[in-house]
Amino acid sequence: MRIEDSGVVMPLRPDVTTVGRGRGVDVRLDDPSVSRLHAEIVRRGPYVYVVDMGLSRNGTRVNGRPIARRVLEDGDVVSFGTARVRMGGIPREEVDPDVELRRAVAPELTRREVDVLTSLCRPALSDEAFVAPATARHIAEELVVTEAAVKQHLLRLYQKFRIPEGANRRTRLANEVIAMGLVRPLPPVHVPQQNRPVDGPSPGPVRRPGAPAPAQGRPGHLPGTGRTATGVGRRAS
């Protein structure tokens, strides 16, 4: 790939080349519109495809079109945010580049595993432009469980989604989950100050002006029915 701003040519790795603004990526793009871990370029035999990591609002484009993952051809221009690179040296193959790669079939998940994935991906789908998935400690605090329990769930999820060991394993898991559309967490609901409960007894139901006062009765008694709340028929004395 040739970085258009600088003209620097970067060779692709034999398997996966990471692209982003962070220090640990293979191809570092010093651009504020680029996420720390923005995308991966994957080589599978003669085929090369790009995978957006889903961690930036600016996304990834190929020849101006936004993509999630897409097969690349020789001469394609890939934009990571506003940073552009041009791909070269890719052999021609009989494959339609306009067809995105099929997403893998999602594994069967338990309810707790879905909770862990939702908490893991929540920062990535927030309003922040450059974020990383939640840590095990943050997930444990949100779900009110131990950090050790969260780590056990994550180990099982790595196996289910076939995320190999290595750097950025949580990020790769979050990317796979978001790409499959399995988790779409909503931001936390903030209760307005005027609607928050105050200390002291509950004020009880609100009655409209002019409405009759609610009927009073003995504890466990249903007013006007002659029956108790247990359903046993008994006349009021």
C-alpha positions as MATLAB code, in Angstrom:
seq = 'MRIEDSGVVMPLRPDVTTVGRGRGVDVRLDDPSVSRLHAEIVRRGPYVYVVDMGLSRNGTRVNGRPIARRVLEDGDVVSFGTARVRMGGIPREEVDPDVELRRAVAPELTRREVDVLTSLCRPALSDEAFVAPATARHIAEELVVTEAAVKQHLLRLYQKFRIPEGANRRTRLANEVIAMGLVRPLPPVHVPQQNRPVDGPSPGPVRRPGAPAPAQGRPGHLPGTGRTATGVGRRAS';
ca = [
       0.000    0.000    0.000;
       1.186    3.523   -0.795;
       0.256    6.308    1.638;
      -0.883    9.160   -0.582;
       0.123   12.042    1.715;
       3.734   10.935    2.121;
       4.262    8.564   -0.814;
       5.635    5.945    1.578;
       5.109    2.361    0.382;
       4.292   -0.210    3.070;
       4.352   -3.953    2.279;
       1.485   -6.096    3.539;
       2.145   -8.834    6.060;
       1.596  -12.446    4.950;
      -1.640  -12.753    6.948;
      -3.044   -9.642    8.705;
      -1.849   -6.032    8.497;
      -3.299   -3.688   11.113;
      -3.866   -0.025   10.242;
      -4.524    2.840   12.641;
      -3.205    5.738   14.683;
      -1.993    3.698   17.663;
       1.591    2.746   18.361;
       1.072   -1.008   18.120;
      -0.302   -1.175   14.550;
       1.626   -2.329   11.489;
       0.785    0.750    9.398;
       0.533    3.907   11.478;
      -1.380    6.879   10.034;
      -0.839   10.068   12.000;
      -4.255   11.574   11.293;
      -6.848   12.621   13.925;
      -9.664   11.101   11.846;
      -8.060    7.656   12.114;
      -8.895    5.394   15.050;
      -6.112    3.871   17.125;
      -6.997    0.490   15.642;
      -8.956    1.405   12.547;
      -8.880   -1.569   10.153;
      -7.220   -4.802    9.152;
      -6.050   -5.839    5.704;
      -6.224   -9.616    5.423;
      -4.468  -11.853    2.879;
      -6.001  -15.231    2.086;
      -4.090  -16.884   -0.740;
      -4.351  -14.576   -3.782;
      -7.177  -12.571   -2.219;
      -6.820   -9.403   -0.181;
      -9.682   -7.789    1.712;
     -10.050   -4.911    4.143;
     -12.047   -5.131    7.384;
     -13.243   -1.997    9.183;
     -12.840   -2.459   12.944;
     -16.023   -0.546   13.751;
     -14.327    1.577   16.432;
     -14.486    4.981   14.725;
     -17.361    7.109   13.510;
     -15.296    8.028   10.419;
     -15.270    4.477    9.076;
     -13.427    2.958    6.107;
     -14.126    3.545    2.423;
     -12.998    1.847   -0.773;
     -13.041    4.112   -3.830;
     -15.306    6.472   -1.886;
     -17.838    3.845   -0.776;
     -18.228    3.004    2.940;
     -17.597   -0.666    3.711;
     -17.565   -3.142    6.570;
     -15.330   -5.623    4.759;
     -14.571   -5.799    1.070;
     -12.331   -7.614   -1.397;
      -9.659   -5.325   -2.826;
      -8.373   -5.014   -6.375;
      -5.145   -3.606   -7.742;
      -5.334    0.202   -7.776;
      -8.143    0.536   -5.204;
      -8.006    3.661   -3.024;
      -8.805    2.879    0.615;
      -9.702    5.756    2.964;
      -9.274    5.353    6.707;
     -11.115    8.419    7.935;
      -9.580   11.102    5.702;
      -6.212    9.316    5.296;
      -5.923    7.632    1.893;
      -3.771    4.767    0.640;
      -3.588    3.120   -2.767;
      -3.306   -0.646   -3.093;
      -0.901   -2.168   -5.584;
       0.519   -5.509   -6.620;
      -2.711   -7.453   -6.008;
      -3.124  -10.258   -8.580;
      -6.321  -10.243  -10.600;
      -8.827  -12.962   -9.710;
     -12.344  -13.817  -10.823;
     -14.141  -12.334   -7.841;
     -16.716   -9.550   -7.740;
     -15.210   -6.784   -5.565;
     -18.604   -5.107   -5.176;
     -19.869   -8.046   -3.134;
     -18.902   -7.810    0.527;
     -17.718  -11.009    2.159;
     -20.385  -13.011    3.894;
     -20.346  -12.660    7.627;
     -19.754  -15.729    9.718;
     -22.646  -17.485   11.381;
     -22.976  -16.342   14.973;
     -22.368  -19.005   17.628;
     -24.983  -19.889   20.204;
     -24.663  -17.585   23.215;
     -25.933  -17.731   26.768;
     -27.756  -14.770   28.272;
     -24.762  -13.891   30.446;
     -22.433  -14.044   27.431;
     -24.703  -11.577   25.619;
     -24.515   -9.303   28.680;
     -20.713   -9.466   28.629;
     -20.580   -8.706   24.886;
     -22.991   -5.798   25.281;
     -20.859   -4.294   28.034;
     -17.670   -4.985   26.053;
     -18.918   -3.164   22.952;
     -20.764   -0.299   24.637;
     -17.820    2.186   24.483;
     -17.256    1.426   20.796;
     -20.840    2.416   19.962;
     -20.915    5.530   22.103;
     -20.639    9.117   20.869;
     -16.880    9.124   21.331;
     -14.914    9.092   18.075;
     -11.898    7.077   19.250;
     -12.538    4.468   21.898;
     -11.506    0.963   22.882;
     -13.734   -1.847   24.149;
     -14.415   -2.022   27.865;
     -11.873   -3.740   30.100;
     -12.695   -6.821   32.167;
     -12.758   -4.636   35.284;
     -15.261   -2.200   33.766;
     -17.463   -5.073   32.568;
     -17.381   -6.582   36.060;
     -18.395   -3.263   37.620;
     -21.300   -2.806   35.197;
     -22.612   -6.362   35.604;
     -21.866   -6.477   39.356;
     -19.798   -9.672   39.118;
     -16.191  -10.527   39.823;
     -13.467   -9.688   37.340;
     -12.410  -13.352   37.360;
     -15.903  -14.387   36.219;
     -15.769  -11.871   33.351;
     -12.382  -13.196   32.231;
     -13.776  -16.742   32.162;
     -16.679  -15.573   29.981;
     -14.268  -13.766   27.663;
     -12.116  -16.892   27.290;
     -15.190  -18.886   26.217;
     -16.248  -16.105   23.838;
     -12.790  -16.050   22.230;
     -13.209  -19.762   21.544;
     -16.762  -19.440   20.227;
     -15.846  -16.615   17.856;
     -12.477  -18.204   17.000;
     -10.430  -15.192   18.066;
      -6.790  -16.356   18.179;
      -4.415  -15.341   20.946;
      -2.395  -12.189   20.486;
      -2.533   -8.436   20.915;
      -5.848   -6.559   20.870;
      -7.850   -9.733   21.470;
     -10.741   -7.866   23.125;
     -10.808   -5.402   20.228;
     -10.879   -8.206   17.667;
     -13.756   -9.855   19.531;
     -15.682   -6.563   19.695;
     -15.065   -5.977   15.986;
     -16.399   -9.424   15.079;
     -19.496   -8.988   17.250;
     -20.261   -5.524   15.835;
     -19.645   -6.684   12.250;
     -22.187   -9.478   12.778;
     -24.697   -6.992   14.163;
     -25.118   -9.046   17.324;
     -24.774   -6.198   19.798;
     -26.244   -2.724   19.472;
     -26.067   -1.308   23.001;
     -27.840    1.960   23.799;
     -26.154    4.689   25.830;
     -27.051    4.737   29.547;
     -30.297    6.491   30.362;
     -29.737    9.602   32.465;
     -32.660   10.497   34.712;
     -33.259   14.281   34.778;
     -32.566   15.872   38.154;
     -36.169   17.010   38.627;
     -37.423   13.448   38.075;
     -35.094   11.743   40.509;
     -36.662   10.452   43.728;
     -35.896   12.329   46.934;
     -35.282   10.872   50.352;
     -38.370   10.180   52.414;
     -41.641    8.313   51.973;
     -43.169    7.834   48.550;
     -45.633   10.620   47.696;
     -48.224    8.099   46.475;
     -50.433    8.347   43.381;
     -51.258   11.759   41.908;
     -55.005   12.626   41.785;
     -56.483   14.972   39.197;
     -58.379   18.018   40.534;
     -62.028   17.124   41.131;
     -61.454   13.379   40.959;
     -62.933   11.347   43.848;
     -60.584   10.196   46.528;
     -59.658    6.506   46.354;
     -61.766    4.251   48.512;
     -60.237    3.205   51.811;
     -60.410   -0.300   53.180;
     -58.853   -2.758   55.531;
     -55.418   -4.179   54.656;
     -55.904   -7.070   52.240;
     -59.480   -5.955   51.454;
     -60.669   -4.960   47.974;
     -62.986   -1.961   48.491;
     -66.519   -2.281   47.098;
     -66.225   -5.976   46.269;
     -66.811   -7.676   49.585;
     -63.747   -9.807   48.885;
     -60.283   -9.979   50.301;
     -57.152   -9.682   48.175;
     -56.639  -13.437   48.506;
     -59.781  -14.044   46.446;
     -61.668  -15.743   49.300;
     -65.321  -14.559   49.159;
     -66.288  -12.907   52.427;
     -68.867  -10.197   53.135;
     -67.672   -7.018   54.747;
     -69.178   -6.585   58.184;
];
